Amino acid sequence: MSVEILDGATIVNFLEDEEAFNAQICDRFAHLDSDHDGRLSYGEMLKELQCLRLLETHFGLINSTSITLYMTH
């Protein structure tokens, strides 16, 4: 597992570089859109949210508290 540390200036520069930002978003969307229908289903997004640890799972079951907290913020 690698760890990357980004400072504020790096993030701002990336966001202001419209070409680089759009390319990254398009690449990430294409990666997530596993059925290539141009839309992200709940299942496709769920995998990413779990990967980012925004939704936790326990033995393959979604922790409903995590969903409630995520959906209300």
CHARMM-style PDB file with segment names, atoms N, HN, CA, C and O in Angstrom:
ATOM      1  N   MET     1       0.857  -1.178   0.000  1.00  0.00      PROA
ATOM      2  CA  MET     1       0.000   0.000   0.000  1.00  0.00      PROA
ATOM      3  C   MET     1       0.895   1.229   0.000  1.00  0.00      PROA
ATOM      4  O   MET     1       1.830   1.333   0.794  1.00  0.00      PROA
ATOM      5  N   SER     2       0.602   2.142  -0.883  1.00  0.00      PROA
ATOM      6  HN  SER     2      -0.158   2.058  -1.528  1.00  0.00      PROA
ATOM      7  CA  SER     2       1.383   3.375  -0.929  1.00  0.00      PROA
ATOM      8  C   SER     2       0.601   4.509  -0.284  1.00  0.00      PROA
ATOM      9  O   SER     2      -0.630   4.500  -0.246  1.00  0.00      PROA
ATOM     10  N   VAL     3       1.328   5.462   0.208  1.00  0.00      PROA
ATOM     11  HN  VAL     3       2.328   5.470   0.176  1.00  0.00      PROA
ATOM     12  CA  VAL     3       0.722   6.633   0.832  1.00  0.00      PROA
ATOM     13  C   VAL     3       1.222   7.859   0.087  1.00  0.00      PROA
ATOM     14  O   VAL     3       2.422   8.027  -0.134  1.00  0.00      PROA
ATOM     15  N   GLU     4       0.285   8.708  -0.292  1.00  0.00      PROA
ATOM     16  HN  GLU     4      -0.690   8.572  -0.112  1.00  0.00      PROA
ATOM     17  CA  GLU     4       0.647   9.945  -0.966  1.00  0.00      PROA
ATOM     18  C   GLU     4       0.137  11.110  -0.142  1.00  0.00      PROA
ATOM     19  O   GLU     4      -1.001  11.108   0.328  1.00  0.00      PROA
ATOM     20  N   ILE     5       0.982  12.093   0.023  1.00  0.00      PROA
ATOM     21  HN  ILE     5       1.907  12.096  -0.359  1.00  0.00      PROA
ATOM     22  CA  ILE     5       0.599  13.281   0.773  1.00  0.00      PROA
ATOM     23  C   ILE     5       0.520  14.446  -0.211  1.00  0.00      PROA
ATOM     24  O   ILE     5       1.482  14.747  -0.918  1.00  0.00      PROA
ATOM     25  N   LEU     6      -0.630  15.085  -0.242  1.00  0.00      PROA
ATOM     26  HN  LEU     6      -1.411  14.840   0.332  1.00  0.00      PROA
ATOM     27  CA  LEU     6      -0.843  16.207  -1.141  1.00  0.00      PROA
ATOM     28  C   LEU     6      -1.046  17.474  -0.325  1.00  0.00      PROA
ATOM     29  O   LEU     6      -1.848  17.499   0.609  1.00  0.00      PROA
ATOM     30  N   ASP     7      -0.334  18.501  -0.673  1.00  0.00      PROA
ATOM     31  HN  ASP     7       0.317  18.481  -1.432  1.00  0.00      PROA
ATOM     32  CA  ASP     7      -0.551  19.776   0.002  1.00  0.00      PROA
ATOM     33  C   ASP     7      -1.623  20.568  -0.746  1.00  0.00      PROA
ATOM     34  O   ASP     7      -2.003  20.209  -1.861  1.00  0.00      PROA
ATOM     35  N   GLY     8      -2.093  21.616  -0.143  1.00  0.00      PROA
ATOM     36  HN  GLY     8      -1.784  21.907   0.763  1.00  0.00      PROA
ATOM     37  CA  GLY     8      -3.158  22.421  -0.720  1.00  0.00      PROA
ATOM     38  C   GLY     8      -2.821  22.981  -2.085  1.00  0.00      PROA
ATOM     39  O   GLY     8      -3.675  23.017  -2.971  1.00  0.00      PROA
ATOM     40  N   ALA     9      -1.579  23.420  -2.266  1.00  0.00      PROA
ATOM     41  HN  ALA     9      -0.885  23.391  -1.546  1.00  0.00      PROA
ATOM     42  CA  ALA     9      -1.171  24.006  -3.549  1.00  0.00      PROA
ATOM     43  C   ALA     9      -1.237  22.971  -4.671  1.00  0.00      PROA
ATOM     44  O   ALA     9      -1.644  23.292  -5.787  1.00  0.00      PROA
ATOM     45  N   THR    10      -0.842  21.734  -4.380  1.00  0.00      PROA
ATOM     46  HN  THR    10      -0.512  21.473  -3.473  1.00  0.00      PROA
ATOM     47  CA  THR    10      -0.902  20.672  -5.383  1.00  0.00      PROA
ATOM     48  C   THR    10      -2.339  20.407  -5.810  1.00  0.00      PROA
ATOM     49  O   THR    10      -2.617  20.240  -6.997  1.00  0.00      PROA
ATOM     50  N   ILE    11      -3.243  20.370  -4.853  1.00  0.00      PROA
ATOM     51  HN  ILE    11      -3.017  20.506  -3.889  1.00  0.00      PROA
ATOM     52  CA  ILE    11      -4.658  20.124  -5.148  1.00  0.00      PROA
ATOM     53  C   ILE    11      -5.241  21.280  -5.957  1.00  0.00      PROA
ATOM     54  O   ILE    11      -5.943  21.054  -6.942  1.00  0.00      PROA
ATOM     55  N   VAL    12      -4.958  22.501  -5.553  1.00  0.00      PROA
ATOM     56  HN  VAL    12      -4.387  22.685  -4.753  1.00  0.00      PROA
ATOM     57  CA  VAL    12      -5.468  23.674  -6.272  1.00  0.00      PROA
ATOM     58  C   VAL    12      -4.940  23.692  -7.706  1.00  0.00      PROA
ATOM     59  O   VAL    12      -5.696  23.951  -8.642  1.00  0.00      PROA
ATOM     60  N   ASN    13      -3.658  23.419  -7.880  1.00  0.00      PROA
ATOM     61  HN  ASN    13      -3.044  23.208  -7.120  1.00  0.00      PROA
ATOM     62  CA  ASN    13      -3.077  23.394  -9.229  1.00  0.00      PROA
ATOM     63  C   ASN    13      -3.754  22.341 -10.101  1.00  0.00      PROA
ATOM     64  O   ASN    13      -4.030  22.590 -11.274  1.00  0.00      PROA
ATOM     65  N   PHE    14      -4.022  21.174  -9.536  1.00  0.00      PROA
ATOM     66  HN  PHE    14      -3.798  20.971  -8.582  1.00  0.00      PROA
ATOM     67  CA  PHE    14      -4.691  20.118 -10.284  1.00  0.00      PROA
ATOM     68  C   PHE    14      -6.107  20.541 -10.675  1.00  0.00      PROA
ATOM     69  O   PHE    14      -6.525  20.340 -11.815  1.00  0.00      PROA
ATOM     70  N   LEU    15      -6.832  21.119  -9.740  1.00  0.00      PROA
ATOM     71  HN  LEU    15      -6.492  21.283  -8.814  1.00  0.00      PROA
ATOM     72  CA  LEU    15      -8.198  21.547 -10.029  1.00  0.00      PROA
ATOM     73  C   LEU    15      -8.241  22.669 -11.060  1.00  0.00      PROA
ATOM     74  O   LEU    15      -9.180  22.750 -11.853  1.00  0.00      PROA
ATOM     75  N   GLU    16      -7.249  23.518 -11.054  1.00  0.00      PROA
ATOM     76  HN  GLU    16      -6.486  23.452 -10.410  1.00  0.00      PROA
ATOM     77  CA  GLU    16      -7.203  24.623 -12.011  1.00  0.00      PROA
ATOM     78  C   GLU    16      -6.730  24.188 -13.391  1.00  0.00      PROA
ATOM     79  O   GLU    16      -6.971  24.892 -14.372  1.00  0.00      PROA
ATOM     80  N   ASP    17      -6.056  23.036 -13.488  1.00  0.00      PROA
ATOM     81  HN  ASP    17      -5.860  22.464 -12.692  1.00  0.00      PROA
ATOM     82  CA  ASP    17      -5.618  22.501 -14.779  1.00  0.00      PROA
ATOM     83  C   ASP    17      -6.788  21.712 -15.361  1.00  0.00      PROA
ATOM     84  O   ASP    17      -6.900  20.501 -15.172  1.00  0.00      PROA
ATOM     85  N   GLU    18      -7.658  22.434 -16.077  1.00  0.00      PROA
ATOM     86  HN  GLU    18      -7.566  23.418 -16.231  1.00  0.00      PROA
ATOM     87  CA  GLU    18      -8.922  21.857 -16.548  1.00  0.00      PROA
ATOM     88  C   GLU    18      -8.706  20.598 -17.402  1.00  0.00      PROA
ATOM     89  O   GLU    18      -9.451  19.626 -17.274  1.00  0.00      PROA
ATOM     90  N   GLU    19      -7.713  20.616 -18.250  1.00  0.00      PROA
ATOM     91  HN  GLU    19      -7.108  21.405 -18.354  1.00  0.00      PROA
ATOM     92  CA  GLU    19      -7.459  19.463 -19.119  1.00  0.00      PROA
ATOM     93  C   GLU    19      -7.080  18.225 -18.301  1.00  0.00      PROA
ATOM     94  O   GLU    19      -7.616  17.141 -18.532  1.00  0.00      PROA
ATOM     95  N   ALA    20      -6.171  18.382 -17.363  1.00  0.00      PROA
ATOM     96  HN  ALA    20      -5.736  19.263 -17.176  1.00  0.00      PROA
ATOM     97  CA  ALA    20      -5.732  17.258 -16.535  1.00  0.00      PROA
ATOM     98  C   ALA    20      -6.871  16.769 -15.641  1.00  0.00      PROA
ATOM     99  O   ALA    20      -7.066  15.565 -15.475  1.00  0.00      PROA
ATOM    100  N   PHE    21      -7.615  17.704 -15.071  1.00  0.00      PROA
ATOM    101  HN  PHE    21      -7.457  18.682 -15.205  1.00  0.00      PROA
ATOM    102  CA  PHE    21      -8.731  17.347 -14.196  1.00  0.00      PROA
ATOM    103  C   PHE    21      -9.793  16.565 -14.972  1.00  0.00      PROA
ATOM    104  O   PHE    21     -10.236  15.508 -14.523  1.00  0.00      PROA
ATOM    105  N   ASN    22     -10.201  17.081 -16.138  1.00  0.00      PROA
ATOM    106  HN  ASN    22      -9.840  17.940 -16.503  1.00  0.00      PROA
ATOM    107  CA  ASN    22     -11.222  16.406 -16.938  1.00  0.00      PROA
ATOM    108  C   ASN    22     -10.763  15.030 -17.400  1.00  0.00      PROA
ATOM    109  O   ASN    22     -11.556  14.089 -17.414  1.00  0.00      PROA
ATOM    110  N   ALA    23      -9.503  14.899 -17.776  1.00  0.00      PROA
ATOM    111  HN  ALA    23      -8.859  15.663 -17.765  1.00  0.00      PROA
ATOM    112  CA  ALA    23      -8.970  13.601 -18.196  1.00  0.00      PROA
ATOM    113  C   ALA    23      -9.032  12.600 -17.044  1.00  0.00      PROA
ATOM    114  O   ALA    23      -9.396  11.440 -17.242  1.00  0.00      PROA
ATOM    115  N   GLN    24      -8.676  13.051 -15.844  1.00  0.00      PROA
ATOM    116  HN  GLN    24      -8.380  13.993 -15.684  1.00  0.00      PROA
ATOM    117  CA  GLN    24      -8.708  12.168 -14.677  1.00  0.00      PROA
ATOM    118  C   GLN    24     -10.139  11.730 -14.373  1.00  0.00      PROA
ATOM    119  O   GLN    24     -10.386  10.557 -14.093  1.00  0.00      PROA
ATOM    120  N   ILE    25     -11.075  12.665 -14.428  1.00  0.00      PROA
ATOM    121  HN  ILE    25     -10.874  13.618 -14.656  1.00  0.00      PROA
ATOM    122  CA  ILE    25     -12.477  12.342 -14.144  1.00  0.00      PROA
ATOM    123  C   ILE    25     -13.021  11.363 -15.184  1.00  0.00      PROA
ATOM    124  O   ILE    25     -13.696  10.396 -14.829  1.00  0.00      PROA
ATOM    125  N   CYS    26     -12.735  11.604 -16.456  1.00  0.00      PROA
ATOM    126  HN  CYS    26     -12.187  12.389 -16.745  1.00  0.00      PROA
ATOM    127  CA  CYS    26     -13.208  10.706 -17.515  1.00  0.00      PROA
ATOM    128  C   CYS    26     -12.617   9.308 -17.368  1.00  0.00      PROA
ATOM    129  O   CYS    26     -13.322   8.314 -17.545  1.00  0.00      PROA
ATOM    130  N   ASP    27     -11.333   9.227 -17.047  1.00  0.00      PROA
ATOM    131  HN  ASP    27     -10.761  10.034 -16.903  1.00  0.00      PROA
ATOM    132  CA  ASP    27     -10.691   7.925 -16.843  1.00  0.00      PROA
ATOM    133  C   ASP    27     -11.300   7.187 -15.655  1.00  0.00      PROA
ATOM    134  O   ASP    27     -11.556   5.985 -15.725  1.00  0.00      PROA
ATOM    135  N   ARG    28     -11.528   7.911 -14.569  1.00  0.00      PROA
ATOM    136  HN  ARG    28     -11.320   8.887 -14.512  1.00  0.00      PROA
ATOM    137  CA  ARG    28     -12.092   7.278 -13.367  1.00  0.00      PROA
ATOM    138  C   ARG    28     -13.520   6.808 -13.628  1.00  0.00      PROA
ATOM    139  O   ARG    28     -13.907   5.718 -13.208  1.00  0.00      PROA
ATOM    140  N   PHE    29     -14.299   7.633 -14.323  1.00  0.00      PROA
ATOM    141  HN  PHE    29     -13.984   8.519 -14.665  1.00  0.00      PROA
ATOM    142  CA  PHE    29     -15.671   7.256 -14.651  1.00  0.00      PROA
ATOM    143  C   PHE    29     -15.676   5.991 -15.512  1.00  0.00      PROA
ATOM    144  O   PHE    29     -16.445   5.064 -15.257  1.00  0.00      PROA
ATOM    145  N   ALA    30     -14.819   5.958 -16.527  1.00  0.00      PROA
ATOM    146  HN  ALA    30     -14.195   6.711 -16.734  1.00  0.00      PROA
ATOM    147  CA  ALA    30     -14.747   4.784 -17.406  1.00  0.00      PROA
ATOM    148  C   ALA    30     -14.381   3.540 -16.614  1.00  0.00      PROA
ATOM    149  O   ALA    30     -14.904   2.457 -16.880  1.00  0.00      PROA
ATOM    150  N   HSD    31     -13.491   3.686 -15.647  1.00  0.00      PROA
ATOM    151  HN  HSD    31     -13.066   4.565 -15.432  1.00  0.00      PROA
ATOM    152  CA  HSD    31     -13.099   2.552 -14.801  1.00  0.00      PROA
ATOM    153  C   HSD    31     -14.276   2.070 -13.949  1.00  0.00      PROA
ATOM    154  O   HSD    31     -14.477   0.865 -13.793  1.00  0.00      PROA
ATOM    155  N   LEU    32     -15.045   3.000 -13.405  1.00  0.00      PROA
ATOM    156  HN  LEU    32     -14.882   3.978 -13.532  1.00  0.00      PROA
ATOM    157  CA  LEU    32     -16.170   2.640 -12.545  1.00  0.00      PROA
ATOM    158  C   LEU    32     -17.352   2.083 -13.331  1.00  0.00      PROA
ATOM    159  O   LEU    32     -18.075   1.223 -12.828  1.00  0.00      PROA
ATOM    160  N   ASP    33     -17.556   2.559 -14.547  1.00  0.00      PROA
ATOM    161  HN  ASP    33     -16.968   3.258 -14.955  1.00  0.00      PROA
ATOM    162  CA  ASP    33     -18.699   2.152 -15.375  1.00  0.00      PROA
ATOM    163  C   ASP    33     -18.418   0.784 -15.996  1.00  0.00      PROA
ATOM    164  O   ASP    33     -18.126   0.682 -17.187  1.00  0.00      PROA
ATOM    165  N   SER    34     -18.508  -0.261 -15.180  1.00  0.00      PROA
ATOM    166  HN  SER    34     -18.746  -0.178 -14.212  1.00  0.00      PROA
ATOM    167  CA  SER    34     -18.101  -1.598 -15.614  1.00  0.00      PROA
ATOM    168  C   SER    34     -18.971  -2.171 -16.728  1.00  0.00      PROA
ATOM    169  O   SER    34     -18.496  -3.004 -17.501  1.00  0.00      PROA
ATOM    170  N   ASP    35     -20.232  -1.749 -16.833  1.00  0.00      PROA
ATOM    171  HN  ASP    35     -20.618  -1.073 -16.206  1.00  0.00      PROA
ATOM    172  CA  ASP    35     -21.076  -2.254 -17.920  1.00  0.00      PROA
ATOM    173  C   ASP    35     -21.103  -1.306 -19.119  1.00  0.00      PROA
ATOM    174  O   ASP    35     -21.809  -1.558 -20.096  1.00  0.00      PROA
ATOM    175  N   HSD    36     -20.343  -0.228 -19.046  1.00  0.00      PROA
ATOM    176  HN  HSD    36     -19.770  -0.024 -18.252  1.00  0.00      PROA
ATOM    177  CA  HSD    36     -20.153   0.719 -20.154  1.00  0.00      PROA
ATOM    178  C   HSD    36     -21.470   1.279 -20.706  1.00  0.00      PROA
ATOM    179  O   HSD    36     -21.632   1.440 -21.916  1.00  0.00      PROA
ATOM    180  N   ASP    37     -22.408   1.572 -19.791  1.00  0.00      PROA
ATOM    181  HN  ASP    37     -22.276   1.441 -18.808  1.00  0.00      PROA
ATOM    182  CA  ASP    37     -23.689   2.137 -20.236  1.00  0.00      PROA
ATOM    183  C   ASP    37     -23.743   3.655 -20.102  1.00  0.00      PROA
ATOM    184  O   ASP    37     -24.771   4.267 -20.392  1.00  0.00      PROA
ATOM    185  N   GLY    38     -22.644   4.265 -19.664  1.00  0.00      PROA
ATOM    186  HN  GLY    38     -21.809   3.768 -19.428  1.00  0.00      PROA
ATOM    187  CA  GLY    38     -22.606   5.715 -19.526  1.00  0.00      PROA
ATOM    188  C   GLY    38     -23.222   6.226 -18.241  1.00  0.00      PROA
ATOM    189  O   GLY    38     -23.318   7.436 -18.038  1.00  0.00      PROA
ATOM    190  N   ARG    39     -23.643   5.315 -17.365  1.00  0.00      PROA
ATOM    191  HN  ARG    39     -23.565   4.332 -17.530  1.00  0.00      PROA
ATOM    192  CA  ARG    39     -24.219   5.690 -16.068  1.00  0.00      PROA
ATOM    193  C   ARG    39     -23.586   4.827 -14.986  1.00  0.00      PROA
ATOM    194  O   ARG    39     -23.168   3.699 -15.247  1.00  0.00      PROA
ATOM    195  N   LEU    40     -23.517   5.363 -13.772  1.00  0.00      PROA
ATOM    196  HN  LEU    40     -23.857   6.280 -13.560  1.00  0.00      PROA
ATOM    197  CA  LEU    40     -23.004   4.581 -12.650  1.00  0.00      PROA
ATOM    198  C   LEU    40     -24.177   4.063 -11.844  1.00  0.00      PROA
ATOM    199  O   LEU    40     -24.991   4.836 -11.340  1.00  0.00      PROA
ATOM    200  N   SER    41     -24.254   2.759 -11.729  1.00  0.00      PROA
ATOM    201  HN  SER    41     -23.593   2.131 -12.138  1.00  0.00      PROA
ATOM    202  CA  SER    41     -25.306   2.139 -10.930  1.00  0.00      PROA
ATOM    203  C   SER    41     -24.913   2.202  -9.455  1.00  0.00      PROA
ATOM    204  O   SER    41     -23.782   2.542  -9.110  1.00  0.00      PROA
ATOM    205  N   TYR    42     -25.863   1.868  -8.606  1.00  0.00      PROA
ATOM    206  HN  TYR    42     -26.782   1.591  -8.887  1.00  0.00      PROA
ATOM    207  CA  TYR    42     -25.589   1.826  -7.172  1.00  0.00      PROA
ATOM    208  C   TYR    42     -24.441   0.850  -6.888  1.00  0.00      PROA
ATOM    209  O   TYR    42     -23.537   1.148  -6.108  1.00  0.00      PROA
ATOM    210  N   GLY    43     -24.496  -0.309  -7.528  1.00  0.00      PROA
ATOM    211  HN  GLY    43     -25.231  -0.550  -8.161  1.00  0.00      PROA
ATOM    212  CA  GLY    43     -23.459  -1.320  -7.320  1.00  0.00      PROA
ATOM    213  C   GLY    43     -22.081  -0.849  -7.748  1.00  0.00      PROA
ATOM    214  O   GLY    43     -21.089  -1.123  -7.072  1.00  0.00      PROA
ATOM    215  N   GLU    44     -22.017  -0.142  -8.867  1.00  0.00      PROA
ATOM    216  HN  GLU    44     -22.823   0.081  -9.415  1.00  0.00      PROA
ATOM    217  CA  GLU    44     -20.732   0.367  -9.342  1.00  0.00      PROA
ATOM    218  C   GLU    44     -20.185   1.418  -8.376  1.00  0.00      PROA
ATOM    219  O   GLU    44     -18.988   1.428  -8.089  1.00  0.00      PROA
ATOM    220  N   MET    45     -21.039   2.291  -7.879  1.00  0.00      PROA
ATOM    221  HN  MET    45     -22.012   2.283  -8.112  1.00  0.00      PROA
ATOM    222  CA  MET    45     -20.596   3.313  -6.927  1.00  0.00      PROA
ATOM    223  C   MET    45     -20.269   2.706  -5.573  1.00  0.00      PROA
ATOM    224  O   MET    45     -19.337   3.150  -4.903  1.00  0.00      PROA
ATOM    225  N   LEU    46     -21.027   1.694  -5.163  1.00  0.00      PROA
ATOM    226  HN  LEU    46     -21.785   1.334  -5.707  1.00  0.00      PROA
ATOM    227  CA  LEU    46     -20.801   1.061  -3.865  1.00  0.00      PROA
ATOM    228  C   LEU    46     -19.386   0.515  -3.763  1.00  0.00      PROA
ATOM    229  O   LEU    46     -18.731   0.671  -2.733  1.00  0.00      PROA
ATOM    230  N   LYS    47     -18.912  -0.122  -4.824  1.00  0.00      PROA
ATOM    231  HN  LYS    47     -19.444  -0.249  -5.661  1.00  0.00      PROA
ATOM    232  CA  LYS    47     -17.547  -0.660  -4.810  1.00  0.00      PROA
ATOM    233  C   LYS    47     -16.527   0.450  -4.574  1.00  0.00      PROA
ATOM    234  O   LYS    47     -15.580   0.276  -3.807  1.00  0.00      PROA
ATOM    235  N   GLU    48     -16.722   1.584  -5.234  1.00  0.00      PROA
ATOM    236  HN  GLU    48     -17.492   1.725  -5.857  1.00  0.00      PROA
ATOM    237  CA  GLU    48     -15.786   2.703  -5.075  1.00  0.00      PROA
ATOM    238  C   GLU    48     -15.866   3.305  -3.677  1.00  0.00      PROA
ATOM    239  O   GLU    48     -14.838   3.613  -3.075  1.00  0.00      PROA
ATOM    240  N   LEU    49     -17.077   3.475  -3.160  1.00  0.00      PROA
ATOM    241  HN  LEU    49     -17.912   3.225  -3.649  1.00  0.00      PROA
ATOM    242  CA  LEU    49     -17.239   4.040  -1.818  1.00  0.00      PROA
ATOM    243  C   LEU    49     -16.607   3.129  -0.771  1.00  0.00      PROA
ATOM    244  O   LEU    49     -16.017   3.610   0.197  1.00  0.00      PROA
ATOM    245  N   GLN    50     -16.726   1.829  -0.959  1.00  0.00      PROA
ATOM    246  HN  GLN    50     -17.206   1.438  -1.745  1.00  0.00      PROA
ATOM    247  CA  GLN    50     -16.093   0.887  -0.033  1.00  0.00      PROA
ATOM    248  C   GLN    50     -14.579   0.960  -0.163  1.00  0.00      PROA
ATOM    249  O   GLN    50     -13.862   0.899   0.836  1.00  0.00      PROA
ATOM    250  N   CYS    51     -14.092   1.089  -1.388  1.00  0.00      PROA
ATOM    251  HN  CYS    51     -14.674   1.138  -2.200  1.00  0.00      PROA
ATOM    252  CA  CYS    51     -12.655   1.198  -1.621  1.00  0.00      PROA
ATOM    253  C   CYS    51     -12.087   2.441  -0.939  1.00  0.00      PROA
ATOM    254  O   CYS    51     -10.992   2.407  -0.378  1.00  0.00      PROA
ATOM    255  N   LEU    52     -12.844   3.535  -0.994  1.00  0.00      PROA
ATOM    256  HN  LEU    52     -13.734   3.562  -1.450  1.00  0.00      PROA
ATOM    257  CA  LEU    52     -12.422   4.779  -0.352  1.00  0.00      PROA
ATOM    258  C   LEU    52     -12.717   4.781   1.147  1.00  0.00      PROA
ATOM    259  O   LEU    52     -12.400   5.737   1.855  1.00  0.00      PROA
ATOM    260  N   ARG    53     -13.324   3.704   1.612  1.00  0.00      PROA
ATOM    261  HN  ARG    53     -13.581   2.928   1.037  1.00  0.00      PROA
ATOM    262  CA  ARG    53     -13.705   3.526   3.017  1.00  0.00      PROA
ATOM    263  C   ARG    53     -14.726   4.557   3.480  1.00  0.00      PROA
ATOM    264  O   ARG    53     -14.749   4.948   4.648  1.00  0.00      PROA
ATOM    265  N   LEU    54     -15.579   4.995   2.537  1.00  0.00      PROA
ATOM    266  HN  LEU    54     -15.561   4.678   1.589  1.00  0.00      PROA
ATOM    267  CA  LEU    54     -16.692   5.866   2.906  1.00  0.00      PROA
ATOM    268  C   LEU    54     -17.871   5.033   3.371  1.00  0.00      PROA
ATOM    269  O   LEU    54     -18.714   5.507   4.134  1.00  0.00      PROA
ATOM    270  N   LEU    55     -17.928   3.792   2.910  1.00  0.00      PROA
ATOM    271  HN  LEU    55     -17.244   3.407   2.290  1.00  0.00      PROA
ATOM    272  CA  LEU    55     -18.908   2.823   3.395  1.00  0.00      PROA
ATOM    273  C   LEU    55     -18.127   1.605   3.838  1.00  0.00      PROA
ATOM    274  O   LEU    55     -17.319   1.076   3.075  1.00  0.00      PROA
ATOM    275  N   GLU    56     -18.349   1.163   5.032  1.00  0.00      PROA
ATOM    276  HN  GLU    56     -19.006   1.593   5.652  1.00  0.00      PROA
ATOM    277  CA  GLU    56     -17.649  -0.001   5.552  1.00  0.00      PROA
ATOM    278  C   GLU    56     -18.525  -1.236   5.407  1.00  0.00      PROA
ATOM    279  O   GLU    56     -19.751  -1.152   5.468  1.00  0.00      PROA
ATOM    280  N   THR    57     -17.894  -2.364   5.217  1.00  0.00      PROA
ATOM    281  HN  THR    57     -16.897  -2.432   5.167  1.00  0.00      PROA
ATOM    282  CA  THR    57     -18.622  -3.622   5.176  1.00  0.00      PROA
ATOM    283  C   THR    57     -18.121  -4.521   6.282  1.00  0.00      PROA
ATOM    284  O   THR    57     -16.991  -4.388   6.751  1.00  0.00      PROA
ATOM    285  N   HSD    58     -18.967  -5.425   6.687  1.00  0.00      PROA
ATOM    286  HN  HSD    58     -19.885  -5.533   6.306  1.00  0.00      PROA
ATOM    287  CA  HSD    58     -18.607  -6.408   7.694  1.00  0.00      PROA
ATOM    288  C   HSD    58     -19.133  -7.746   7.200  1.00  0.00      PROA
ATOM    289  O   HSD    58     -20.345  -7.947   7.124  1.00  0.00      PROA
ATOM    290  N   PHE    59     -18.250  -8.645   6.869  1.00  0.00      PROA
ATOM    291  HN  PHE    59     -17.265  -8.482   6.930  1.00  0.00      PROA
ATOM    292  CA  PHE    59     -18.619  -9.948   6.320  1.00  0.00      PROA
ATOM    293  C   PHE    59     -19.503  -9.808   5.091  1.00  0.00      PROA
ATOM    294  O   PHE    59     -20.436 -10.587   4.897  1.00  0.00      PROA
ATOM    295  N   GLY    60     -19.207  -8.806   4.256  1.00  0.00      PROA
ATOM    296  HN  GLY    60     -18.450  -8.172   4.413  1.00  0.00      PROA
ATOM    297  CA  GLY    60     -19.939  -8.627   3.023  1.00  0.00      PROA
ATOM    298  C   GLY    60     -21.253  -7.891   3.160  1.00  0.00      PROA
ATOM    299  O   GLY    60     -21.939  -7.679   2.160  1.00  0.00      PROA
ATOM    300  N   LEU    61     -21.627  -7.491   4.371  1.00  0.00      PROA
ATOM    301  HN  LEU    61     -21.070  -7.663   5.183  1.00  0.00      PROA
ATOM    302  CA  LEU    61     -22.870  -6.764   4.585  1.00  0.00      PROA
ATOM    303  C   LEU    61     -22.554  -5.306   4.834  1.00  0.00      PROA
ATOM    304  O   LEU    61     -21.604  -4.984   5.548  1.00  0.00      PROA
ATOM    305  N   ILE    62     -23.333  -4.436   4.257  1.00  0.00      PROA
ATOM    306  HN  ILE    62     -24.105  -4.697   3.677  1.00  0.00      PROA
ATOM    307  CA  ILE    62     -23.123  -3.008   4.432  1.00  0.00      PROA
ATOM    308  C   ILE    62     -23.569  -2.597   5.827  1.00  0.00      PROA
ATOM    309  O   ILE    62     -24.630  -3.011   6.292  1.00  0.00      PROA
ATOM    310  N   ASN    63     -22.776  -1.801   6.478  1.00  0.00      PROA
ATOM    311  HN  ASN    63     -21.914  -1.464   6.100  1.00  0.00      PROA
ATOM    312  CA  ASN    63     -23.118  -1.251   7.775  1.00  0.00      PROA
ATOM    313  C   ASN    63     -24.144  -0.141   7.542  1.00  0.00      PROA
ATOM    314  O   ASN    63     -23.810   0.902   6.981  1.00  0.00      PROA
ATOM    315  N   SER    64     -25.378  -0.359   7.966  1.00  0.00      PROA
ATOM    316  HN  SER    64     -25.649  -1.207   8.422  1.00  0.00      PROA
ATOM    317  CA  SER    64     -26.449   0.594   7.682  1.00  0.00      PROA
ATOM    318  C   SER    64     -26.198   1.948   8.327  1.00  0.00      PROA
ATOM    319  O   SER    64     -26.673   2.962   7.813  1.00  0.00      PROA
ATOM    320  N   THR    65     -25.470   1.998   9.429  1.00  0.00      PROA
ATOM    321  HN  THR    65     -25.084   1.175   9.846  1.00  0.00      PROA
ATOM    322  CA  THR    65     -25.145   3.272  10.063  1.00  0.00      PROA
ATOM    323  C   THR    65     -24.292   4.116   9.133  1.00  0.00      PROA
ATOM    324  O   THR    65     -24.483   5.329   9.043  1.00  0.00      PROA
ATOM    325  N   SER    66     -23.345   3.479   8.434  1.00  0.00      PROA
ATOM    326  HN  SER    66     -23.190   2.494   8.507  1.00  0.00      PROA
ATOM    327  CA  SER    66     -22.482   4.203   7.507  1.00  0.00      PROA
ATOM    328  C   SER    66     -23.305   4.821   6.386  1.00  0.00      PROA
ATOM    329  O   SER    66     -23.078   5.970   6.006  1.00  0.00      PROA
ATOM    330  N   ILE    67     -24.261   4.063   5.857  1.00  0.00      PROA
ATOM    331  HN  ILE    67     -24.446   3.130   6.166  1.00  0.00      PROA
ATOM    332  CA  ILE    67     -25.095   4.580   4.776  1.00  0.00      PROA
ATOM    333  C   ILE    67     -25.919   5.757   5.281  1.00  0.00      PROA
ATOM    334  O   ILE    67     -26.016   6.781   4.604  1.00  0.00      PROA
ATOM    335  N   THR    68     -26.509   5.623   6.452  1.00  0.00      PROA
ATOM    336  HN  THR    68     -26.431   4.792   7.002  1.00  0.00      PROA
ATOM    337  CA  THR    68     -27.328   6.693   7.005  1.00  0.00      PROA
ATOM    338  C   THR    68     -26.499   7.957   7.196  1.00  0.00      PROA
ATOM    339  O   THR    68     -26.942   9.045   6.830  1.00  0.00      PROA
ATOM    340  N   LEU    69     -25.317   7.832   7.757  1.00  0.00      PROA
ATOM    341  HN  LEU    69     -24.957   6.948   8.055  1.00  0.00      PROA
ATOM    342  CA  LEU    69     -24.446   8.984   7.960  1.00  0.00      PROA
ATOM    343  C   LEU    69     -24.030   9.598   6.640  1.00  0.00      PROA
ATOM    344  O   LEU    69     -24.007  10.822   6.505  1.00  0.00      PROA
ATOM    345  N   TYR    70     -23.702   8.764   5.663  1.00  0.00      PROA
ATOM    346  HN  TYR    70     -23.721   7.771   5.773  1.00  0.00      PROA
ATOM    347  CA  TYR    70     -23.264   9.264   4.359  1.00  0.00      PROA
ATOM    348  C   TYR    70     -24.414   9.973   3.639  1.00  0.00      PROA
ATOM    349  O   TYR    70     -24.223  11.043   3.061  1.00  0.00      PROA
ATOM    350  N   MET    71     -25.582   9.387   3.675  1.00  0.00      PROA
ATOM    351  HN  MET    71     -25.738   8.518   4.144  1.00  0.00      PROA
ATOM    352  CA  MET    71     -26.724   9.936   2.943  1.00  0.00      PROA
ATOM    353  C   MET    71     -27.230  11.240   3.556  1.00  0.00      PROA
ATOM    354  O   MET    71     -27.835  12.048   2.851  1.00  0.00      PROA
ATOM    355  N   THR    72     -27.000  11.465   4.843  1.00  0.00      PROA
ATOM    356  HN  THR    72     -26.508  10.809   5.416  1.00  0.00      PROA
ATOM    357  CA  THR    72     -27.525  12.658   5.499  1.00  0.00      PROA
ATOM    358  C   THR    72     -26.556  13.827   5.462  1.00  0.00      PROA
ATOM    359  O   THR    72     -26.911  14.929   5.879  1.00  0.00      PROA
ATOM    360  N   HSD    73     -25.338  13.612   4.971  1.00  0.00      PROA
ATOM    361  HN  HSD    73     -25.050  12.716   4.632  1.00  0.00      PROA
ATOM    362  CA  HSD    73     -24.359  14.711   4.944  1.00  0.00      PROA
ATOM    363  C   HSD    73     -24.106  15.187   3.565  1.00  0.00      PROA
ATOM    364  OT1 HSD    73     -23.311  16.105   3.365  1.00  0.00      PROA
TER     365      HSD     73
END
